[in-house]
């Protein structure tokens, strides 16, 4: 009798567990890297071709005033996946390490796993690592901590944009490839793996993250995507204005112009670069289409929420800038689409297809939004407000602003429903009326009549900021050692902004450190005792020679484009 009763209770419990699991919606979480508003539904560039993303927007809610938490991959993605704002975590730029600053932070996939989900992913979701412990399964295998499947690249690089100096990111290049999507691999393989899992029945609800790498540089994609954009028809960015820097404060002017844009123009590659970006967007859109088609033609269509986002935008000449890292709207505004089917615990009626929401929102809100939609407990460390009220009613009251943090504490861009306010840690600022000036061409902060508006916006920014903490030396890339027996130390060719180069002496004896000047003459920088570690300020292209105590050359280092670790090897 007891056995029959126990069996009956177990069956009831199992039935309840199965029912609860079945009631939880699946989540398809799609990231598209470095995508600004050059998608059809946002109208950022008239030639952009994104039919699949546009169709997804038509089936869900498009947020037209969505912004990233930071205009760089690492802090943006870390904020999304932990739910913690950069000004609280202290993770502000790409050089820092997420797990050094947030060793115990629970990432979104782990949180959902802990609440009964199967969490899996493929491609770039975090900044060039997987964080294996946070996932149940990954492709490529999570143990590798390498999120990228095989990808075809040209054998001889650069292809179209010559390297202008040690300051240049070596992936800044573009070219059409004689290859099919399958031969190219990369995002095609990511979409294949994700699509296969979308086509299966699962024992548990799933959190499935799909990281599409394009249009991240380099802009190498198959020829057919370049063919969509004939070079002689390429239009320049609508937001470009030649004298756009004239009314900026000094801090803004220093953020704007960088070496990339004049270098690209000098080599006649501006329209070629735009073509490469548009082609890479079209390729990314095709991969999104493969994933959405797999979902819509499979068994999980009616119980799967879809979220599509990009980690930050991208400049292609606006404000005389190329790349990211700025607080202007072209860099902070991102596509954000949320599709919610009926029957979801947090939104039983689902989200109305084809709706637009113009309220200022931030990607920090994705974590709390998804937990509420899934009917899971709120996570106390989430800093962003849930988007649930807006998914119910896109024009409902929204008492929040959206803040994007730059790479230093106290530097940020802030959006409300009309204004854009930018403040630098120098105290300088910018103000734009987005309603009448969507490209931020006229800085109104210099006009006294807007003082009250500035004060009101500034009052909504954080008052306290976590300190910037650099990555530990152990996590820095190791700089190549050139032994004196192999080559003599060449002259320096410094070109770019200064940063730290950390020297460690493992030689076993004291060594002397010299900087080679532009003429190839050594300039002494002191002695580095055995076992010592010391940072030196340097610049890209600098050459540092190391000698023994008797000034006999041992070898040298050639500095690249970022902070690194220069280890003087043992004898």
C-alpha positions as CSV (number, residue, x, y, z in Angstrom):
1,X,0.0,0.0,0.0
2,X,2.8,2.4,1.0
3,X,4.6,1.6,-2.3
4,X,1.4,2.3,-4.3
5,X,0.9,5.6,-2.4
6,X,4.6,6.6,-2.9
7,X,4.3,5.8,-6.6
8,X,1.2,7.9,-6.9
9,X,2.8,10.8,-5.2
10,X,5.9,10.5,-7.4
11,X,3.7,10.5,-10.5
12,X,1.8,13.6,-9.3
13,X,5.1,15.4,-8.5
14,X,6.5,14.3,-11.9
15,X,3.4,15.5,-13.6
16,X,3.6,18.9,-11.8
17,X,7.2,19.2,-12.7
18,X,6.6,18.4,-16.3
19,X,3.7,20.8,-16.5
20,X,5.7,23.6,-14.9
21,X,8.5,23.0,-17.3
22,X,6.1,22.9,-20.2
23,X,4.7,26.3,-19.1
24,X,8.0,28.0,-19.3
25,X,8.7,29.6,-22.6
26,X,11.8,28.9,-24.7
27,X,14.2,31.8,-25.4
28,X,16.1,32.5,-28.6
29,X,18.7,35.2,-27.8
30,X,20.3,36.6,-31.0
31,X,23.3,38.9,-30.9
32,X,24.5,40.7,-34.1
33,X,28.0,42.2,-33.5
34,X,28.8,45.9,-34.2
35,X,25.5,46.6,-35.9
36,X,24.3,50.3,-35.8
37,X,20.9,51.5,-37.1
38,X,21.7,50.5,-40.7
39,X,18.8,48.1,-40.9
40,X,15.7,48.6,-42.9
41,X,13.3,49.0,-40.0
42,X,15.4,51.7,-38.4
43,X,16.2,53.5,-41.6
44,X,19.9,54.3,-40.7
45,X,21.1,54.0,-44.3
46,X,18.9,54.0,-47.4
47,X,20.8,51.1,-49.0
48,X,20.8,48.7,-46.2
49,X,19.2,45.3,-47.0
50,X,17.9,43.4,-44.0
51,X,14.7,41.7,-45.0
52,X,15.0,39.0,-42.3
53,X,15.6,41.4,-39.4
54,X,12.8,43.6,-40.8
55,X,10.4,40.6,-40.9
56,X,11.3,39.7,-37.4
57,X,10.5,43.3,-36.3
58,X,7.2,43.0,-38.0
59,X,6.4,39.9,-35.9
60,X,7.4,41.5,-32.6
61,X,8.1,44.9,-31.0
62,X,10.9,47.1,-32.3
63,X,12.5,49.5,-29.8
64,X,13.5,52.5,-31.8
65,X,15.3,54.3,-29.0
66,X,17.4,51.5,-27.6
67,X,21.0,52.0,-26.4
68,X,23.9,49.9,-25.3
69,X,25.3,50.0,-21.7
70,X,28.8,50.7,-23.2
71,X,30.1,51.4,-26.7
72,X,32.6,48.5,-26.7
73,X,32.1,44.8,-26.9
74,X,33.4,43.7,-23.5
75,X,31.6,46.1,-21.2
76,X,28.4,46.0,-23.2
77,X,28.2,42.2,-23.4
78,X,29.2,41.8,-19.8
79,X,26.5,44.2,-18.7
80,X,23.9,42.4,-20.7
81,X,24.9,38.9,-19.5
82,X,25.3,39.8,-15.8
83,X,22.6,42.5,-15.6
84,X,25.1,44.7,-13.8
85,X,25.8,48.3,-15.1
86,X,29.4,49.3,-15.9
87,X,29.3,52.1,-13.3
88,X,28.7,49.4,-10.6
89,X,30.9,46.6,-11.9
90,X,33.8,48.8,-12.8
91,X,34.1,47.0,-16.2
92,X,34.4,49.9,-18.6
93,X,36.5,48.8,-21.6
94,X,37.8,45.9,-23.7
95,X,41.1,45.5,-21.9
96,X,39.6,44.5,-18.6
97,X,38.6,41.0,-17.7
98,X,35.0,40.2,-16.7
99,X,35.9,37.4,-14.3
100,X,38.5,39.4,-12.5
101,X,36.0,42.2,-11.7
102,X,33.0,40.0,-11.2
103,X,34.3,36.6,-10.2
104,X,31.0,35.4,-8.7
105,X,28.5,37.1,-11.0
106,X,25.8,34.7,-12.3
107,X,25.4,35.0,-16.0
108,X,22.0,34.8,-17.8
109,X,22.4,31.2,-19.1
110,X,23.4,29.9,-15.6
111,X,20.4,31.7,-14.0
112,X,18.0,30.1,-16.5
113,X,19.7,26.7,-16.0
114,X,19.3,27.0,-12.3
115,X,15.6,27.5,-12.9
116,X,15.0,24.4,-15.0
117,X,16.3,25.5,-18.5
118,X,18.7,23.9,-20.8
119,X,21.1,26.7,-21.6
120,X,23.2,26.5,-24.8
121,X,24.9,28.8,-27.2
122,X,27.1,29.3,-30.2
123,X,29.3,32.1,-31.5
124,X,30.3,35.3,-29.8
125,X,28.1,36.1,-26.8
126,X,30.8,37.3,-24.4
127,X,34.1,39.1,-25.4
128,X,36.1,36.4,-27.0
129,X,35.5,33.8,-24.4
130,X,32.7,31.4,-23.5
131,X,32.7,31.1,-19.7
132,X,32.2,27.4,-19.8
133,X,30.7,27.0,-16.3
134,X,27.8,29.1,-17.3
135,X,26.5,26.9,-20.1
136,X,25.1,23.4,-20.4
137,X,26.4,23.1,-24.0
138,X,28.2,25.2,-26.5
139,X,29.5,25.1,-30.1
140,X,32.4,25.1,-30.5
141,X,32.8,23.0,-27.3
142,X,32.7,25.2,-24.2
143,X,35.9,23.7,-22.8
144,X,37.9,25.4,-25.6
145,X,36.8,28.9,-24.4
146,X,36.9,29.8,-28.1
147,X,33.5,30.8,-29.4
148,X,34.4,30.9,-33.1
149,X,34.0,28.0,-35.5
150,X,36.3,27.7,-38.6
151,X,36.1,30.8,-40.8
152,X,37.5,31.4,-44.3
153,X,39.9,34.4,-44.5
154,X,42.1,35.5,-47.4
155,X,45.6,34.0,-47.3
156,X,47.3,37.3,-48.0
157,X,46.3,40.2,-45.9
158,X,45.6,43.1,-45.9
159,X,43.5,42.9,-49.0
160,X,42.2,46.5,-49.6
161,X,43.2,48.7,-46.8
162,X,47.0,49.0,-46.2
163,X,48.2,49.1,-42.6
164,X,48.8,52.7,-41.7
165,X,50.9,52.0,-38.6
166,X,51.1,50.0,-35.4
167,X,48.0,51.9,-34.1
168,X,45.8,50.1,-36.7
169,X,43.6,47.2,-35.7
170,X,44.8,44.4,-38.0
171,X,41.2,43.3,-38.8
172,X,40.3,46.7,-40.4
173,X,40.0,45.5,-43.9
174,X,37.3,44.3,-46.4
175,X,37.0,42.2,-49.5
176,X,34.5,39.9,-51.3
177,X,35.4,36.2,-51.1
178,X,35.0,33.6,-53.8
179,X,33.1,31.3,-51.6
180,X,29.7,30.0,-50.8
181,X,28.2,30.7,-47.3
182,X,28.9,27.1,-46.3
183,X,32.5,27.3,-47.5
184,X,32.9,30.6,-45.6
185,X,31.8,28.9,-42.4
186,X,31.8,31.2,-39.3
187,X,28.3,32.5,-38.8
188,X,27.0,30.0,-41.3
189,X,28.1,27.2,-39.0
190,X,26.8,29.0,-35.9
191,X,23.4,29.4,-37.6
192,X,23.5,25.7,-38.7
193,X,24.1,24.5,-35.1
194,X,21.5,26.8,-33.6
195,X,19.0,25.8,-36.3
196,X,19.4,22.1,-35.6
197,X,18.6,22.6,-32.0
198,X,15.6,24.8,-32.9
199,X,14.3,21.9,-35.0
200,X,14.3,19.4,-32.1
201,X,11.9,18.7,-29.3
202,X,13.5,19.3,-25.9
203,X,12.9,17.8,-22.5
204,X,13.4,21.2,-20.9
205,X,12.6,24.7,-22.0
206,X,15.7,26.2,-23.6
207,X,17.7,29.4,-23.4
208,X,19.5,29.3,-26.8
209,X,22.0,32.1,-27.5
210,X,23.1,32.7,-31.1
211,X,26.1,35.0,-31.6
212,X,26.3,36.3,-35.2
213,X,29.8,37.9,-35.6
214,X,29.3,40.0,-38.7
215,X,29.3,42.9,-39.3
216,X,32.3,42.9,-36.9
217,X,35.5,43.4,-38.7
218,X,37.1,42.2,-40.9
219,X,34.4,42.7,-43.6
220,X,35.2,39.5,-45.6
221,X,32.0,37.8,-46.8
222,X,31.0,35.9,-49.9
223,X,30.9,37.9,-53.2
224,X,27.2,37.7,-53.6
225,X,26.7,40.1,-50.7
226,X,29.0,42.6,-52.1
227,X,27.1,42.3,-55.4
228,X,24.0,43.7,-53.7
229,X,25.8,47.1,-53.3
230,X,27.6,48.2,-56.6
231,X,30.5,50.4,-55.6
232,X,29.6,53.2,-58.0
233,X,26.1,53.5,-56.3
234,X,27.3,53.6,-52.7
235,X,26.0,56.5,-50.7
236,X,27.9,58.1,-47.9
237,X,26.5,57.9,-44.3
238,X,23.4,60.2,-43.9
239,X,24.8,61.4,-40.6
240,X,28.1,62.7,-42.0
241,X,28.8,66.4,-41.9
242,X,32.2,67.8,-42.7
243,X,32.2,70.6,-40.1
244,X,30.4,68.6,-37.4
245,X,33.2,69.0,-34.9
246,X,33.2,72.8,-34.8
247,X,30.8,73.2,-31.9
248,X,32.2,70.4,-29.7
249,X,34.1,70.9,-26.5
250,X,37.7,69.8,-26.4
251,X,36.8,66.4,-24.9
252,X,34.3,65.8,-27.7
253,X,36.8,66.8,-30.4
254,X,39.4,64.4,-29.0
255,X,36.8,61.6,-29.0
256,X,35.8,62.3,-32.6
257,X,38.7,62.3,-35.1
258,X,40.9,59.2,-35.1
259,X,43.5,57.9,-37.5
260,X,41.3,55.4,-39.3
261,X,39.0,57.8,-41.1
262,X,41.7,60.0,-42.7
263,X,43.8,56.9,-43.5
264,X,40.8,55.3,-45.2
265,X,40.1,58.4,-47.2
266,X,43.7,58.8,-48.2
267,X,43.6,55.4,-49.8
268,X,40.3,56.1,-51.5
269,X,38.6,53.4,-49.5
270,X,35.7,55.2,-47.9
271,X,33.0,53.9,-50.2
272,X,34.7,50.6,-50.3
273,X,34.5,50.4,-46.5
274,X,30.8,51.3,-46.6
275,X,30.2,48.6,-49.2
276,X,32.0,46.1,-47.0
277,X,29.9,47.1,-44.0
278,X,26.6,46.9,-45.9
279,X,27.7,43.6,-47.4
280,X,28.5,42.2,-44.0
281,X,25.2,43.4,-42.6
282,X,23.4,41.7,-45.5
283,X,25.3,38.5,-44.7
284,X,24.5,38.7,-41.0
285,X,20.8,39.3,-41.9
286,X,20.9,36.1,-44.1
287,X,22.2,34.2,-41.1
288,X,19.5,35.6,-38.9
289,X,17.0,34.5,-41.5
290,X,18.3,30.9,-41.4
291,X,17.8,30.8,-37.6
292,X,14.4,32.3,-37.6
293,X,13.3,30.0,-40.5
294,X,14.5,27.0,-38.5
295,X,12.4,28.2,-35.5
296,X,9.3,29.0,-37.5
297,X,9.4,25.7,-39.4
298,X,10.1,23.6,-36.3
299,X,8.2,22.3,-33.2
300,X,9.2,25.2,-30.9
301,X,7.6,28.1,-32.8
302,X,4.6,28.7,-30.6
303,X,6.4,28.7,-27.3
304,X,9.6,30.6,-28.0
305,X,10.4,34.2,-27.3
306,X,12.9,35.8,-29.6
307,X,15.2,38.7,-28.7
308,X,17.6,40.3,-31.3
309,X,20.1,42.9,-30.2
310,X,23.5,44.4,-31.1
311,X,26.2,45.2,-28.6
312,X,26.8,48.7,-29.9
313,X,26.8,50.9,-33.0
314,X,29.6,51.9,-35.4
315,X,30.9,55.1,-37.0
316,X,31.7,55.2,-40.7
317,X,32.9,58.8,-40.8
318,X,30.3,60.6,-38.7
319,X,32.1,63.0,-36.3
320,X,35.2,62.3,-38.4
321,X,35.3,58.9,-36.6
322,X,35.7,55.3,-37.7
323,X,35.0,52.4,-35.3
324,X,33.1,52.7,-31.9
325,X,34.0,53.9,-28.4
326,X,32.0,57.2,-28.4
327,X,28.9,58.4,-26.7
328,X,27.2,59.7,-29.8
329,X,23.9,58.2,-30.9
330,X,25.4,56.6,-34.0
331,X,27.5,54.5,-31.7
332,X,25.1,53.9,-28.7
333,X,21.8,53.3,-30.5
334,X,21.3,49.7,-31.4
335,X,18.6,47.4,-33.0
336,X,16.5,45.8,-30.3
337,X,13.6,43.5,-31.3
338,X,11.5,41.4,-28.8
339,X,9.0,38.8,-30.1
340,X,6.7,37.3,-27.4
341,X,4.1,34.7,-28.4
342,X,0.8,34.3,-26.5
343,X,0.8,32.1,-23.4
344,X,4.0,33.4,-21.8
345,X,3.7,33.6,-18.0
346,X,4.7,37.3,-17.7
347,X,2.7,38.4,-20.7
348,X,-0.2,35.9,-21.4
349,X,-1.5,37.9,-24.4
350,X,2.0,38.1,-26.0
351,X,3.5,41.2,-27.6
352,X,1.5,42.8,-30.4
353,X,3.3,42.1,-33.7
354,X,4.5,45.0,-35.7
355,X,4.6,47.5,-32.9
356,X,7.2,50.2,-32.3
357,X,8.3,51.6,-28.9
358,X,10.0,55.0,-28.9
359,X,10.8,55.1,-25.2
360,X,14.5,55.3,-24.1
361,X,15.6,51.8,-23.2
362,X,18.9,50.1,-22.5
363,X,20.2,46.6,-23.1
364,X,20.7,46.3,-19.3
365,X,17.0,45.6,-19.3
366,X,17.2,42.3,-21.1
367,X,18.0,40.2,-18.1
368,X,15.1,41.4,-15.9
369,X,12.7,41.4,-18.8
370,X,13.4,37.8,-19.7
371,X,13.1,36.5,-16.2
372,X,9.8,38.3,-15.7
373,X,8.4,37.0,-19.0
374,X,9.5,33.5,-18.1
375,X,7.8,33.8,-14.7
376,X,11.0,33.4,-12.8
377,X,12.1,35.2,-9.6
378,X,13.6,38.6,-10.1
379,X,17.4,38.7,-9.7
380,X,18.4,41.3,-7.1
381,X,21.6,42.3,-8.8
382,X,19.9,43.4,-12.1
383,X,20.3,47.1,-12.5
384,X,18.0,47.7,-15.5
385,X,14.2,48.1,-15.3
386,X,12.1,45.4,-16.9
387,X,10.7,46.2,-20.3
388,X,7.5,44.4,-19.5
389,X,5.3,47.5,-19.1
390,X,6.4,48.6,-22.6
391,X,5.8,45.2,-24.1
392,X,2.2,45.4,-22.7
393,X,1.7,49.0,-23.9
394,X,4.6,50.6,-25.9
395,X,3.4,54.2,-25.2
396,X,2.9,53.7,-21.4
397,X,4.6,55.9,-18.9
398,X,8.3,55.2,-18.7
399,X,10.1,57.1,-15.9
400,X,13.6,55.9,-17.0
401,X,16.5,57.3,-19.1
402,X,19.0,55.2,-21.0
403,X,22.7,55.6,-20.0
404,X,25.8,54.5,-22.0
405,X,29.1,54.5,-20.1
406,X,32.4,55.3,-21.8
407,X,35.7,53.8,-20.9
408,X,36.4,56.1,-17.9
409,X,34.2,56.6,-14.8
410,X,32.1,59.7,-15.1
411,X,32.0,59.8,-18.9
412,X,28.5,58.9,-20.3
413,X,25.8,59.6,-22.8
414,X,22.2,59.8,-21.7
415,X,18.9,59.6,-23.7
416,X,15.4,60.4,-22.7
417,X,12.4,60.5,-25.1
418,X,13.7,63.7,-26.8
419,X,17.2,64.8,-25.6
420,X,20.7,63.4,-25.8
421,X,23.1,64.6,-23.2
422,X,26.8,63.7,-23.1
423,X,29.1,64.5,-20.2
424,X,32.8,64.0,-19.9
425,X,34.9,63.7,-16.7
426,X,36.4,67.1,-17.6
427,X,33.1,68.7,-16.9
428,X,32.5,69.5,-20.6
429,X,29.2,68.5,-22.1
430,X,27.0,68.3,-25.2
431,X,23.3,68.5,-25.7
432,X,21.2,67.5,-28.7
433,X,17.5,67.8,-29.6
434,X,17.0,64.4,-31.2
435,X,13.5,65.3,-32.2
436,X,14.8,68.0,-34.5
437,X,18.5,67.0,-34.9
438,X,18.7,63.1,-35.1
439,X,22.3,63.2,-36.3
440,X,23.5,65.4,-33.4
441,X,24.9,68.1,-35.7
442,X,24.1,71.1,-33.4
443,X,25.5,71.1,-29.8
444,X,23.0,73.1,-27.7
445,X,25.0,72.9,-24.5
446,X,26.8,76.1,-25.4
447,X,23.4,77.9,-25.3
448,X,22.5,79.3,-21.9
449,X,18.8,78.9,-22.5
450,X,19.2,75.1,-22.2
451,X,20.8,75.2,-18.7
452,X,17.7,73.9,-17.0
453,X,17.4,71.0,-19.5
454,X,21.0,70.1,-18.8
455,X,20.5,70.3,-15.1
456,X,17.4,68.0,-15.3
457,X,19.2,65.4,-17.4
458,X,22.4,65.5,-15.3
459,X,20.3,64.9,-12.2
460,X,19.3,61.5,-13.6
461,X,22.9,60.3,-14.1
462,X,24.7,58.1,-11.5
463,X,26.4,60.0,-8.7
464,X,28.9,57.3,-7.8
465,X,31.1,55.3,-10.1
466,X,33.2,52.2,-9.5
467,X,36.9,52.8,-10.0
468,X,38.6,51.6,-13.1
469,X,40.7,48.5,-12.3
470,X,43.1,47.4,-15.0
471,X,43.4,43.7,-16.0
472,X,46.0,41.8,-14.0
473,X,49.4,41.3,-15.7
474,X,48.7,37.5,-15.9
475,X,45.8,38.1,-18.3
476,X,47.7,40.5,-20.6
477,X,48.9,39.2,-24.0
478,X,52.6,38.4,-24.0
479,X,54.7,40.5,-26.3
480,X,57.1,38.7,-28.6
481,X,60.7,38.5,-27.5
482,X,63.3,39.1,-30.3
483,X,66.6,37.6,-29.2
484,X,69.7,39.7,-30.0
485,X,71.3,36.7,-31.7
486,X,68.4,36.8,-34.2
487,X,68.2,40.5,-34.9
488,X,69.4,43.9,-33.8
489,X,67.0,46.4,-32.1
490,X,65.5,48.7,-34.8
491,X,64.5,52.3,-34.4
492,X,61.1,53.1,-32.9
493,X,58.3,54.4,-34.9
494,X,55.9,55.5,-32.2
495,X,52.4,56.4,-33.5
496,X,49.3,56.5,-31.3
497,X,48.1,57.1,-27.8
498,X,50.3,56.1,-24.8
499,X,49.5,53.1,-22.6
500,X,51.4,50.8,-20.1
501,X,53.8,48.1,-21.2
502,X,54.5,45.8,-18.2
503,X,58.1,44.4,-18.0
504,X,58.9,41.3,-16.0
505,X,62.6,40.2,-15.6
506,X,63.0,36.4,-15.6
507,X,66.6,36.6,-16.7
508,X,68.0,35.7,-13.3
509,X,70.2,38.8,-13.3
510,X,69.6,42.5,-13.4
511,X,69.0,43.9,-16.8
512,X,69.0,47.4,-18.3
513,X,66.0,48.8,-20.2
514,X,66.4,51.2,-23.2
515,X,63.9,52.9,-25.5
516,X,65.1,53.1,-29.1
517,X,64.5,56.6,-30.5
518,X,63.4,57.3,-34.1
519,X,67.0,57.4,-35.2
520,X,67.8,54.0,-33.6
521,X,69.7,55.5,-30.6
522,X,69.2,53.8,-27.2
523,X,67.8,56.0,-24.4
524,X,68.3,54.5,-20.9
525,X,65.2,53.8,-18.7
526,X,67.0,52.3,-15.7
527,X,67.7,48.9,-14.3
528,X,65.2,46.1,-13.8
529,X,66.3,43.9,-11.0
530,X,66.0,40.1,-11.2
531,X,62.4,39.1,-10.6
532,X,61.1,42.6,-10.8
533,X,57.9,43.7,-12.6
534,X,57.4,47.3,-13.6
535,X,55.1,49.2,-16.0
536,X,56.6,51.7,-18.5
537,X,54.6,54.2,-20.6
538,X,54.9,53.5,-24.3
539,X,53.1,53.9,-27.6
540,X,52.4,51.6,-30.6
541,X,55.5,51.1,-32.7
542,X,58.0,51.7,-29.9
543,X,61.0,49.5,-29.6
544,X,62.5,48.6,-26.2
545,X,66.0,47.0,-26.0
546,X,67.2,44.9,-23.1
547,X,70.8,44.5,-22.2
548,X,72.6,42.7,-19.3
549,X,74.4,44.7,-16.6
550,X,77.4,45.1,-18.9
551,X,75.2,46.6,-21.6
552,X,75.5,43.6,-23.9
553,X,72.2,43.4,-25.9
554,X,70.0,40.5,-25.0
555,X,67.0,41.2,-27.2
556,X,64.2,43.6,-27.8
557,X,60.4,44.1,-27.9
558,X,58.3,45.8,-30.6
559,X,55.1,47.3,-29.1
560,X,51.8,46.6,-30.8
561,X,48.5,48.4,-30.5
562,X,47.6,47.6,-26.9
563,X,48.7,47.0,-23.4
564,X,50.9,43.9,-23.1
565,X,53.3,41.9,-21.0
566,X,57.0,42.1,-21.9
567,X,58.8,39.1,-20.3
568,X,62.6,39.1,-20.4
569,X,63.2,35.3,-20.6
570,X,65.6,33.3,-18.5
571,X,69.1,32.7,-19.6
